[in-house]
Amino acid sequence: MHRKSAFEHYAPNQNISQETPMKPIFVQLQCAPGKTYEVADAIYQTERVSELYSTSGDYDLLLKVYIEEGQDIGKFINDNIANIPGIVRSLTTLTFKAF
């Protein structure tokens, strides 16, 4: 039986609160060889990520995450993303203004 991966059934997370001021951050993940789809599936299951993409280059996945203004970004990443097995390295980019 074929089990869909995160890339086959992904839709932006609709559980993001619209009432609390939120700040977008982008996280790039480098995965262990052969683990990208497993990592993507695990991330999809957490329902913490707004958008999830596979990418080319030094990193395998790109995530868009919304966190509450003032929330500790490092703690959020460590508690919700970096602890997923198969992640080798991450790069977090903070945003300032959307144009």
Rosetta blueprint (number, residue, H / E / L):
1 M L
2 H L
3 R L
4 K L
5 S L
6 A H
7 F H
8 E H
9 H H
10 Y L
11 A L
12 P L
13 N L
14 Q L
15 N L
16 I L
17 S L
18 Q L
19 E L
20 T L
21 P L
22 M E
23 K E
24 P E
25 I E
26 F E
27 V E
28 Q E
29 L E
30 Q E
31 C E
32 A L
33 P L
34 G L
35 K L
36 T H
37 Y H
38 E H
39 V H
40 A H
41 D H
42 A H
43 I H
44 Y H
45 Q H
46 T H
47 E L
48 R L
49 V L
50 S L
51 E E
52 L E
53 Y E
54 S E
55 T L
56 S L
57 G L
58 D L
59 Y L
60 D L
61 L E
62 L E
63 L E
64 K E
65 V E
66 Y E
67 I E
68 E E
69 E L
70 G L
71 Q L
72 D L
73 I H
74 G H
75 K H
76 F H
77 I H
78 N H
79 D H
80 N H
81 I L
82 A L
83 N L
84 I L
85 P L
86 G L
87 I E
88 V E
89 R E
90 S E
91 L E
92 T E
93 T E
94 L E
95 T L
96 F L
97 K L
98 A L
99 F L
